[in-house]
Amino acid sequence: MAPTRGSLLYVHLGAIAVLLCMNGLTAQGRIRIRPALKSAAGASLRRRLHVNSLITDPGTAELEWGNDVSETGDYFMPTTLKLTPSAKDGFWGRTELSANFDLVSSPNDGVNNATHFSDHLLFAATTIIGGNSKWNFALAPNVSFLLRNDRGARLGATMIARYDSGLKSLGFTLGWSGATASSPTNPAGTFDVGAGYGTRLASSGKLSRWSPYGNLVFERSSGGIQGLTLSEGVEYQLTQKFALQVSGQQINIGSSDSYQKVIAGITYNLGQPKQWWKY
């Protein structure tokens, strides 16, 4: 049975309360505030927004894993594997390769949930193309292969800009993607623009582990389909390599088919791949 709006709000508040209870832990680490980026774009054009690094630390791999619960009854387990191949200067030291999919995809058709593996595989290469002490710019070409319900692929790219000032960070994204075989659920073309803001609560101490953030994304597709998504959440840096996030999203704001969802997940830096074979 799909959760109600009220029950979804309690889940959201409960998840934040769990994170607040963890504030007494003593692990050390600095939070890396970066712009809110979308990590996936499946056939349904879902937007999963959160605070993460512009690219994974050079020479290391990273895992993002979450649980996406909607009041419509849908459940997804978004998963992203990321790698910046080189720790040295040069193209491979400033380019992150990533693969995104839903480890579990369980949409609700109004009667029950059909549980499968992901309906898409999205690959992206995010390259830092310039910047200074305040501004950073990146370009992320991407391709998403549709595995179920639709056919073909989506090809596109996202431009990313980030401005850092002290503990605060402001990010902007501008993206476009097109379908190789369009359908009612796979628009021929989609344009989106987004902005995100995040801040660490303090420069040191326990509060420095906490980073509240907010994101706003407007999306318009061919056929006149458009939507506005607002997200707000918090990240807790448990250790230097491990962070927890929880966020709430309001989808299609102002329309008759608006709904809410809660996303809770982790970000874990796996270190240098060459070190994995030592264990």
Secondary structure, DSSP 8 states (H G I E B T S, - for coil): ----HHHHHHHHHHHHHHHHHGGG-----------EEE----TT----EEE--SS--TT-EEEEEEEEEETTS-EEEEEEEEE---SSSSGGGSEEEEEEEEEEEE-B-SS-B--BS-SEEEEEEEEEEEE-SSEEEEEEEEEEEE-SSS-SEEEEEEEEEEEEETTEEEEEEEEEEEESS-BTTB-SEEEEEEEEEEE-S-SSSGGGGEEEEEEEEEEEETTTEEEEEEEEEEEEE-SSSEEEEEEEEEESTTSTT-EEEEEEEEEEEEE-HHHHTT-
